[in-house]
Every structure is written in C-alpha cells, then in structure tokens.
Amino acid sequence: MNPVPEIRRERVLIPPELSSKEIQEQYGLPSARAYVARKKGFFVRNYSRKQVIIGPENFDPSISYSTAKRVFWKNFAWNAVATKKSFSSL
C-alpha cells in the first residue's frame, strides 16, 4: 500500500464556448489562470505540485548519499565553515 498518493499532471482541454468565470467555477482555477486557460484552450492540472514520489521501499541510501556528497563538495568546497577547516587559514 502506498502511503502517499501519487500526483499526476494532466492536460485539461477547455471548450471554447466557456467564459473565464465558468472555467473558474467548473475547474476551481483563480481568475487570472482561468483567463489564460481560456486563451490557450487548455491548462495543466497539478502543474506546480511535485510529481515524483519515492517510496521507502525504493530508496537506496548508498546512491542517494553519494550523490548528495558530490553535490555538497561541488558547491561548498570553498567554504571553511561547511568543510570544518581550521579558521587559522582564513
């Protein structure tokens, strides 16, 4: 059983005869977003929500931590506080 529901994005086509107010009420969009959706003819549901969910059974710590270590050293190798170098060299 998946404890976190999976979030999927989907393209929702808007009928051209609907007004912005009707789109707003029917799909629950803010007014500015409903206007843009009417002009484009569609909107993407769940666009701003994270789509990839990694369950605990698929988590491999060795891969994840090695990647995090590489990113950390690439971004913070210059910082003495982050790398715990002595302050006498500053």
C-alpha positions in Angstrom: 0.0 0.0 0.0 1.3 3.4 -1.0 1.1 5.8 2.0 1.5 8.9 -0.2 -0.9 9.3 -3.1 0.8 9.6 -6.5 0.3 13.0 -8.2 -0.1 13.0 -12.0 -0.2 16.0 -14.3 -2.8 16.0 -17.0 -3.7 18.4 -19.7 -7.3 19.5 -19.5 -8.9 20.8 -22.7 -11.2 23.8 -22.3 -14.3 24.1 -24.6 -14.0 27.4 -26.5 -17.6 28.4 -25.6 -16.9 28.7 -21.8 -16.2 32.1 -20.3 -13.4 32.8 -17.8 -16.0 32.9 -14.9 -17.4 29.5 -15.9 -14.0 28.0 -16.2 -13.2 29.4 -12.7 -16.3 27.8 -11.2 -16.1 24.5 -13.0 -12.3 23.8 -12.6 -11.6 25.8 -9.4 -9.0 28.0 -11.0 -8.0 31.5 -10.0 -9.4 34.3 -12.2 -6.0 35.1 -13.9 -5.3 31.4 -14.5 -8.9 30.8 -15.9 -8.3 33.7 -18.4 -5.0 32.2 -19.6 -6.6 28.7 -19.9 -9.4 30.2 -21.9 -7.0 31.9 -24.3 -4.8 28.8 -24.6 -7.6 26.3 -24.8 -6.2 24.1 -22.0 -4.5 24.1 -18.6 -2.3 21.5 -16.9 -3.8 20.1 -13.7 -1.3 19.7 -10.8 1.4 21.6 -12.7 3.0 23.2 -9.7 3.0 20.1 -7.5 5.8 17.7 -7.2 5.1 14.7 -9.4 7.8 12.2 -8.5 7.3 10.4 -5.2 10.0 8.0 -3.9 8.6 5.3 -1.6 10.6 3.9 1.3 10.9 0.6 -0.5 12.6 2.2 -3.5 15.0 4.3 -1.5 18.7 3.3 -1.8 20.7 5.3 0.8 24.1 4.5 -0.7 23.2 6.0 -4.1 21.4 9.0 -2.6 24.1 9.9 0.0 26.9 9.5 -2.5 25.1 11.9 -4.9 24.4 14.4 -2.1 28.1 14.2 -1.1 29.2 15.1 -4.6 26.8 18.0 -4.8 27.9 19.3 -1.4 31.6 19.2 -2.3 31.0 20.8 -5.7 29.0 23.7 -4.1 30.7 24.2 -0.7 34.4 23.0 -1.1 35.5 26.7 -0.9 33.6 27.3 2.4 35.7 26.7 5.6 32.7 26.6 7.8 31.0 24.0 5.7 34.0 21.8 5.4 35.2 22.3 9.0 38.6 23.6 8.0 40.6 25.4 10.7 39.9 29.1 11.0 43.7 29.9 11.1 43.9 29.6 7.4 41.3 32.3 6.8 
